[in-house]
Amino acid sequence: MLRLFSREADHLVPVDAAVLGKIRSSLPVLAEGGDEDIRAAQVTPAPIWFDLTNPEPQEIHLVEKALTIALPTRDEMEEIELSARLYQEDGAEFMTMTALAGLDGDDPVKTPVTFILKGQSLVTIRYADPKPFVAFRARACRPNGLACVSGETVMLGLLEAIIDRLADVLERAGNEIDAVSREVFRARSVHGKTGGKTVGKTGSRAGGKEKAGATSRDLQALIEQIGRKGDLMTATRESLVSISRLVAYHAALEAPARKTAKDARQRIKLLQRDAGSLGDHAQFLQDKINFLLDATLGLINLEQNQIIKIFTVASVAFLPPTLVASIYGMNFQSMPELNWAVGYPMALGIMLLSALLPFLLFKRKGWL
């Protein structure tokens, strides 16, 4: 889809649907490459923003002919080399960043977005529709909205909208990470009061115990949630780094190439500072996520140790009864209790008592 926006009273104005429809109807003819057809498709006033979303070949051809540039393909936009993302060609600046779509959930989609500045015009190429673009269009097209006097100011406004969106995502993710932290470290102390009894001196539960299966499922859900937050932070940091590189590249080229308004230079500095500070905050959240992951794995080890301890205590408690049963299970005729009438009940009582005494001892020491 191709959207065109022109400037009117320092604000964006969408190109009239009838004019755009006339241009679209001439697209098959424009594929011929005739200069008369290209001039016939010119829009008055000249657009300052060509917004291409999932563009068709004819739309790409129209923009290339209007600005005399070669637009990058999707494969070229997805290149990770810095030289393939930030370069100059045909008197235009080509700058590609990594944007994120679907940030309302924990599974964002990374998509490349290319900004092309030539003269007073901006071309954006993207294969998704992130919310910052929709929000910026709505604000910039209002009568009292954002001032857009050139393609550069449109690009800066889009970058500000993207950074604001990422800041909101980091704030939401930080609150959710805090909730995960409370669940990891404080939920068990709250649930320690069970059946009207409190936790003993050693911190073990004196009342009813949680089922091991339910606890394992809770910890597994926590690990999955922490993993999703980690993926979100990784994608956010990658996007912020790409924005920092793009802004730094543009700022380095603007001095020898052209004089930029003082307001635009200030906005560029603010973008660099905001992207850097948000990147630091994302790194802090990533470190916290790694800490929570290590803590959750430690809790899993503790749960496993509890289970092993129970089995160990049970095996130790049943060792004396096993010893008694082994002694009285031997087939010797001279065994004194063999012909004793109460020998069998006595052996059972000794086995029961030898199992009960270790259990009471372990219970008193808090090992159970």
Secondary structure, DSSP 8 states (H G I E B T S, - for coil): -EEEEEEETTEEEE--HHHHHHHHHTHHHHTTT-HHHHHHT--SS-EEEEEEES--HHHHHHHHHHHT-----HHHHT---HHHHEEEETTEEEEEEEEEE-TTSS--EEEEEEEEEETTEEEEEESS--HHHHHHHHHHTSTTS----SHHHHHHHHHHHHHHHHHHHHHHHHHHHHHHHHHHHTHHHHTT-BTTB---TTS--SS----HHHHHHHHHHHHHHHHHHHHHHHHHHHHHHHHHHHHHHHHHHHHHH----HHHHHHHHHHHHHHHHHHHHHHHHHHHHHHHHHHHHHHHHHHHHHHHHHHHHHHHHTHHHHHHHHHHTS--TT-GGGG-TTHHHHHHHHHHHHHHHHHHHHHHTT--
